[in-house]
Amino acid sequence: MPMPQEEKTFLMVKPDGVHRGLVGEIIRRVEQRNLKIIALAMVTPSREKFDGHYPKDPAWIKRLGEKTLATYQKYGYDAAQELGTEKPEEIGPLVRNWLLDFMMSGPVVKMIVQGVHAVDMVRKISGSTMPSVAEMGTIRGDFSVDSAASANRDRRAVHNLVHASETQEEASHEISFWFTPDEIHSYKRTDEQLTL
Ligand code: ADP
């Protein structure tokens, strides 16, 4: 386990964040918090690359399906009629495909963020997955307007501006998946001594 101040996480500005000119705002919010960007690049990855990024674990895919089904039920839409199935394990792969389509819709900005409890901090700055419940003051709460209901009826992923690793294990997998060691930098911020 790294020291809390050395923890690293992976953050990606999704195509909607790039298209809306929010790259600087997102980086500003990370840096404002004394978290340090130690790797950064704009890229247009292939579908295969994104396919390797998002988990293939059946439990993760089923969870995506369950969330989508819950949205259909909440708003009274008929999943069987709209999607041809009501089984979360069949809806999950559909949503995963929508997600790959969305991530392919333009360039993304990938970065590694280092700092005190970076994984949890960056998740907190990002806010909840669904913009409708993301707290004000978070990236998703302040800037995204999408909803699962609208997205699912259009057969697309929710546009929520950023991806951020959820756990330290996920972060270390994603960091090595998206960056080579020579692309990762080491430096001290002038405020480090003052704040830690
Ligand atoms: P997070 O990005 O907050 O870690 P998840 O890992 O659950 O969230 O989902 C990955 C991404 O898939 C989300 O950020 C969102 O873009 C999309 N997504 C998740 N659930 C749904 C859903 N029910 N309908 C459409 N898109 C979804």
Boltz pocket constraint, residues with backbone or C-beta under 6 A from the ligand:
constraints:
  - pocket:
      binder: B
      contacts: [[A, 64], [A, 67], [A, 68], [A, 69], [A, 71], [A, 95], [A, 99], [A, 127], [A, 128], [A, 129], [A, 148], [A, 151], [A, 152], [A, 156], [A, 157], [A, 158], [A, 159], [A, 160], [A, 162], [A, 163], [A, 164], [A, 166]]
      max_distance: 6.0
